[in-house]
Amino acid sequence: MKPESAGPEESGVGLGLQIVPTMSAADVIGIVTAAEDLGYDYCMIADEGLMHDVYALLATAAQATSSIRLGAVTNPYTRHPAVTAAAVASVDELSGGRAFLTLVAGGSMVLSPLGITRDHPVDRLDEAISILSGLWSGETIDFQGNHFRMSGARLSTAPRDIPLWVAARGPRMLRLAGRRADAVVLMARSDLGDALAIVNTAGSPARVYLDRLAYTARMIEESRELYAWALVDTPARTLANLGADVALVNEARDALAAGRPEAIAELIDDEMIAAYQIAGTPHQCTTQLRAVVAEHSLDAFFVNITGGSCEDNTRILSDVYEMVRDR
């Protein structure tokens, strides 16, 4: 399913946000409702293991909104795909058919605290997609895979037509997204072209770009402090496009292990930030964002919300809306 823009006559690109729920549950819901009021089309909430439960947040958001599409970003390790299928189907029913799902491989920062090994991520995602699609069809499912098995499984809800997206970075995952997903979600600005070239060898899903954006001096400094997260579990192709060497990657891992991602901030220059995300003055960000959308024929742009108050994030959402939609 291709992402649909609420204002194609204005920009031709759908507009969304991803929330990493580090803030209070009340602030998460406030941000979602503010996004809908501004005219955003999509909201994804990340399933970050030990943060607020993603489905409790989505169910509450479903009752507080009427038009914005609501999605979870989850993995096939911390939740069985059949459990995920039931949870997303419930959100879809509560929201009147507005749910979608984004699958990720599962990063070490989520899995390691739970003692979960990230083994065979592509195969696990492939099996998860089969299970999700089968259960949402309304049929009774028997499934025998290498990682998941089900016998006589059937959802109690009616059949659901739920778009399934995949966030991908490595080549095998990108090809899986091209072959089986309704949309592929990508990060790392300098890697977009190479990533999409791999996707295109397998299929032509819709193209979604997720970026944190940095258009004030404070946001650029925050990007330096958060840069370590961009280097974890990142494939060699992307690291090369970012200009990151082995020494920097190792320092980033050490900083994160010590709980001090800001420790490598002084090593991150403006060129490195610009390789990863859109950054500069508001006018420069507007120009860059529209150029990226046009160059890569993007179907949707998502801004990444990783912290801060509801008020601060509403201001960011308003600014990004103007960058994408206003002419």
C-alpha positions as CSV (number, residue, x, y, z in Angstrom):
1,M,0.0,0.0,0.0
2,K,1.5,3.3,-1.0
3,P,1.5,6.0,1.7
4,E,-1.2,8.6,0.9
5,S,-0.6,12.3,1.5
6,A,-3.3,14.4,3.1
7,G,-2.3,17.2,0.8
8,P,-0.9,15.9,-2.5
9,E,-1.9,19.0,-4.3
10,E,0.5,20.9,-2.0
11,S,3.6,18.7,-1.7
12,G,3.0,15.2,-3.2
13,V,4.5,13.6,-0.1
14,G,2.9,12.1,3.0
15,L,4.0,13.5,6.4
16,G,4.5,11.6,9.5
17,L,6.4,11.4,12.8
18,Q,8.0,8.6,14.8
19,I,8.0,8.9,18.6
20,V,10.5,7.2,20.8
21,P,8.5,7.2,24.0
22,T,11.1,8.6,26.5
23,M,8.6,11.2,27.7
24,S,5.5,10.7,29.8
25,A,2.6,8.8,28.4
26,A,0.5,11.9,28.6
27,D,3.0,13.8,26.5
28,V,3.1,11.1,23.9
29,I,-0.7,11.3,23.5
30,G,-0.4,15.1,23.4
31,I,2.2,15.0,20.6
32,V,0.0,12.6,18.6
33,T,-3.1,14.8,18.9
34,A,-1.0,17.9,18.1
35,A,0.3,16.2,15.0
36,E,-3.2,15.3,13.8
37,D,-4.3,18.9,14.4
38,L,-1.4,20.2,12.3
39,G,-2.3,17.9,9.4
40,Y,0.1,15.0,9.8
41,D,-0.8,11.8,8.0
42,Y,1.0,9.2,10.1
43,C,2.4,8.5,13.6
44,M,4.7,5.6,14.5
45,I,5.5,4.8,18.1
46,A,8.6,2.8,18.8
47,D,8.4,-0.4,20.8
48,E,11.6,0.2,22.9
49,G,11.2,-2.7,25.3
50,L,11.4,-1.1,28.7
51,M,9.8,2.2,27.8
52,H,6.0,2.9,27.8
53,D,4.1,0.0,26.2
54,V,3.6,0.8,22.6
55,Y,0.1,-0.8,22.3
56,A,-1.3,0.9,25.4
57,L,-0.1,4.2,23.9
58,L,-1.6,3.4,20.4
59,A,-4.9,2.3,21.9
60,T,-5.2,5.6,23.8
61,A,-4.1,7.6,20.8
62,A,-6.8,5.8,18.7
63,Q,-9.5,7.1,21.0
64,A,-8.0,10.6,21.1
65,T,-7.7,11.0,17.3
66,S,-9.9,10.6,14.2
67,S,-7.8,10.7,11.1
68,I,-4.0,10.2,11.6
69,R,-2.8,6.7,10.8
70,L,-1.2,4.9,13.8
71,G,1.6,2.4,13.7
72,A,3.9,0.5,16.0
73,V,7.6,0.0,15.2
74,T,8.4,-3.4,16.6
75,N,10.6,-6.5,16.1
76,P,10.2,-10.3,16.0
77,Y,12.3,-11.0,19.1
78,T,10.6,-9.2,22.1
79,R,7.1,-10.1,20.9
80,H,5.9,-13.2,19.0
81,P,4.5,-12.2,15.6
82,A,1.1,-13.7,16.4
83,V,0.9,-11.6,19.5
84,T,1.9,-8.5,17.5
85,A,-0.8,-9.4,14.9
86,A,-3.5,-9.5,17.6
87,A,-2.3,-6.2,19.1
88,V,-2.2,-4.3,15.8
89,A,-5.5,-5.7,14.8
90,S,-7.0,-4.4,18.1
91,V,-5.5,-0.9,17.4
92,D,-7.0,-1.1,13.8
93,E,-10.4,-1.9,15.2
94,L,-10.2,0.8,17.9
95,S,-9.1,3.4,15.3
96,G,-11.6,2.6,12.6
97,G,-9.0,1.0,10.3
98,R,-6.1,3.5,10.7
99,A,-3.4,1.0,11.9
100,F,-0.2,0.0,10.2
101,L,2.9,-1.8,11.3
102,T,6.6,-1.3,10.8
103,L,8.9,-4.2,11.4
104,V,12.6,-3.8,12.4
105,A,15.4,-6.3,12.9
106,G,15.7,-5.4,16.6
107,G,18.8,-3.5,17.7
108,S,21.3,-4.4,20.4
109,M,20.2,-1.4,22.6
110,V,16.7,-3.0,22.9
111,L,17.6,-6.7,22.9
112,S,20.7,-6.7,25.1
113,P,19.1,-5.6,28.3
114,L,16.6,-8.4,27.9
115,G,19.3,-11.0,27.3
116,I,18.1,-11.7,23.8
117,T,20.5,-12.6,21.0
118,R,19.9,-11.0,17.6
119,D,20.2,-14.1,15.5
120,H,19.0,-14.6,11.9
121,P,17.1,-11.2,11.7
122,V,16.2,-11.4,8.0
123,D,14.8,-15.0,8.3
124,R,12.9,-14.0,11.5
125,L,11.4,-11.0,9.8
126,D,10.4,-13.0,6.7
127,E,8.6,-15.5,8.9
128,A,7.0,-12.8,10.9
129,I,5.6,-11.2,7.7
130,S,4.1,-14.5,6.7
131,I,2.5,-15.0,10.1
132,L,1.1,-11.4,10.3
133,S,-0.3,-11.5,6.8
134,G,-1.9,-14.9,7.4
135,L,-3.5,-14.0,10.6
136,W,-4.8,-10.7,9.3
137,S,-6.5,-12.6,6.5
138,G,-8.9,-14.1,9.0
139,E,-7.9,-17.6,8.2
140,T,-6.8,-20.4,10.6
141,I,-3.1,-20.7,10.3
142,D,-0.7,-23.6,10.6
143,F,2.9,-22.4,10.3
144,Q,6.2,-24.4,10.5
145,G,9.2,-22.1,10.2
146,N,12.8,-22.2,11.5
147,H,12.0,-19.7,14.2
148,F,8.2,-19.8,14.7
149,R,5.6,-22.5,14.8
150,M,1.8,-22.3,15.0
151,S,-1.0,-24.8,14.9
152,G,-4.6,-23.8,14.4
153,A,-4.0,-20.1,15.1
154,R,-6.7,-17.7,14.3
155,L,-7.4,-14.1,15.5
156,S,-10.7,-13.4,17.1
157,T,-11.1,-10.1,15.2
158,A,-12.5,-9.8,11.7
159,P,-10.1,-9.8,8.8
160,R,-8.0,-6.7,8.7
161,D,-6.3,-4.9,5.8
162,I,-3.2,-3.5,7.6
163,P,-0.2,-2.1,5.7
164,L,3.1,-3.7,6.6
165,W,6.3,-1.7,6.4
166,V,9.9,-2.7,7.0
167,A,12.7,-0.4,8.3
168,A,15.9,-1.7,6.7
169,R,19.6,-0.9,6.4
170,G,21.5,-4.1,5.5
171,P,21.4,-5.5,1.9
172,R,19.4,-8.6,2.7
173,M,16.9,-6.7,4.8
174,L,16.6,-4.1,2.0
175,R,15.9,-6.9,-0.5
176,L,13.3,-8.4,1.8
177,A,11.6,-5.0,2.1
178,G,11.5,-4.7,-1.7
179,R,10.0,-8.2,-2.0
180,R,7.5,-8.3,0.8
181,A,6.8,-4.9,2.3
182,D,4.2,-2.2,1.4
183,A,6.8,0.4,2.2
184,V,10.5,0.6,3.1
185,V,11.6,3.0,5.9
186,L,15.1,4.4,5.5
187,M,17.5,6.5,7.5
188,A,20.9,8.1,6.9
189,R,20.6,10.8,4.2
190,S,23.9,10.0,2.4
191,D,22.9,6.3,2.1
192,L,19.5,6.8,0.6
193,G,20.6,6.3,-3.0
194,D,22.6,3.1,-2.4
195,A,19.9,1.7,-0.1
196,L,17.1,2.3,-2.7
197,A,19.2,0.8,-5.4
198,I,19.3,-2.5,-3.4
199,V,15.5,-2.3,-2.7
200,N,14.8,-1.8,-6.4
201,T,16.5,-5.1,-7.3
202,A,13.7,-6.9,-5.4
203,G,10.6,-4.8,-5.8
204,S,9.1,-1.3,-5.6
205,P,7.6,-0.6,-2.3
206,A,6.7,2.9,-1.2
207,R,9.6,5.0,0.0
208,V,9.6,6.5,3.5
209,Y,12.5,8.6,4.9
210,L,12.9,9.1,8.6
211,D,15.1,12.0,9.8
212,R,15.5,13.8,13.0
213,L,16.2,17.2,11.3
214,A,18.4,19.9,13.0
215,Y,17.5,23.5,12.1
216,T,18.7,25.4,15.2
217,A,22.1,25.6,16.9
218,R,20.7,23.7,19.9
219,M,19.4,20.9,17.7
220,I,22.7,20.6,15.8
221,E,24.5,20.2,19.2
222,E,22.0,17.6,20.3
223,S,22.7,15.7,17.0
224,R,26.4,15.6,17.9
225,E,25.5,14.0,21.3
226,L,23.1,11.5,19.7
227,Y,25.4,10.6,16.8
228,A,26.7,7.5,18.6
229,W,23.3,5.8,18.2
230,A,23.7,6.2,14.4
231,L,26.7,4.0,14.4
232,V,25.4,1.0,16.3
233,D,24.4,-2.2,14.4
234,T,25.0,-0.2,11.2
235,P,26.1,-2.0,8.0
236,A,29.5,-1.3,6.4
237,R,28.0,0.4,3.3
238,T,26.1,2.9,5.5
239,L,29.2,3.6,7.6
240,A,31.2,4.3,4.5
241,N,28.6,6.7,3.2
242,L,28.6,8.4,6.6
243,G,32.4,8.7,6.6
244,A,32.7,6.8,9.8
245,D,35.9,4.7,10.4
246,V,36.4,1.7,12.7
247,A,37.9,3.7,15.5
248,L,34.9,6.0,15.7
249,V,32.5,3.1,15.6
250,N,34.4,1.4,18.5
251,E,34.4,4.7,20.5
252,A,30.6,5.0,19.9
253,R,30.0,1.5,21.2
254,D,32.2,2.2,24.3
255,A,30.3,5.4,24.9
256,L,26.9,3.8,24.7
257,A,28.0,0.9,26.9
258,A,29.1,3.4,29.5
259,G,25.8,5.3,29.2
260,R,27.6,8.4,27.9
261,P,26.7,8.8,24.2
262,E,27.6,12.5,24.5
263,A,31.3,11.4,25.0
264,I,31.9,11.3,21.3
265,A,30.2,14.7,20.5
266,E,33.5,16.5,20.2
267,L,34.5,14.1,17.4
268,I,31.5,14.8,15.3
269,D,31.8,17.7,12.8
270,D,29.2,19.4,10.7
271,E,30.0,17.4,7.6
272,M,29.4,14.1,9.5
273,I,26.0,15.4,10.7
274,A,25.0,16.5,7.3
275,A,25.9,13.1,5.9
276,Y,23.4,11.5,8.4
277,Q,20.6,14.0,8.5
278,I,19.2,17.2,7.1
279,A,20.8,20.1,9.1
280,G,21.4,23.8,8.8
281,T,19.3,27.0,9.0
282,P,15.5,26.6,8.7
283,H,15.7,27.8,5.1
284,Q,18.6,25.4,4.3
285,C,16.7,22.5,5.8
286,T,13.6,23.4,3.8
287,T,15.6,23.4,0.6
288,Q,17.5,20.2,1.5
289,L,14.4,18.4,2.5
290,R,12.5,19.2,-0.7
291,A,15.6,18.3,-2.8
292,V,15.9,14.9,-1.0
293,V,12.2,14.2,-1.6
294,A,12.5,15.0,-5.3
295,E,15.8,13.2,-5.9
296,H,14.7,9.9,-4.4
297,S,11.0,10.1,-5.3
298,L,10.0,9.7,-1.6
299,D,6.4,8.9,-0.8
300,A,6.5,10.1,2.8
301,F,8.8,12.0,5.2
302,F,8.8,11.2,8.9
303,V,10.4,13.4,11.6
304,N,12.0,11.5,14.5
305,I,10.9,12.7,18.0
306,T,13.2,11.3,20.6
307,G,12.5,13.4,23.7
308,G,11.4,16.8,25.0
309,S,8.1,18.2,26.2
310,C,4.9,18.1,24.3
311,E,5.1,21.9,23.8
312,D,8.6,21.7,22.4
313,N,7.7,18.9,20.1
314,T,4.5,20.6,18.9
315,R,6.7,23.5,17.8
316,I,9.0,21.2,15.9
317,L,6.1,19.5,14.2
318,S,4.7,22.9,13.2
319,D,8.1,23.9,11.8
320,V,8.5,20.7,9.8
321,Y,5.0,20.9,8.5
322,E,5.9,24.3,7.0
323,M,9.1,22.9,5.5
324,V,7.2,20.1,3.8
325,R,3.9,21.6,2.9
326,D,4.1,25.3,2.6
327,R,5.2,26.9,-0.6
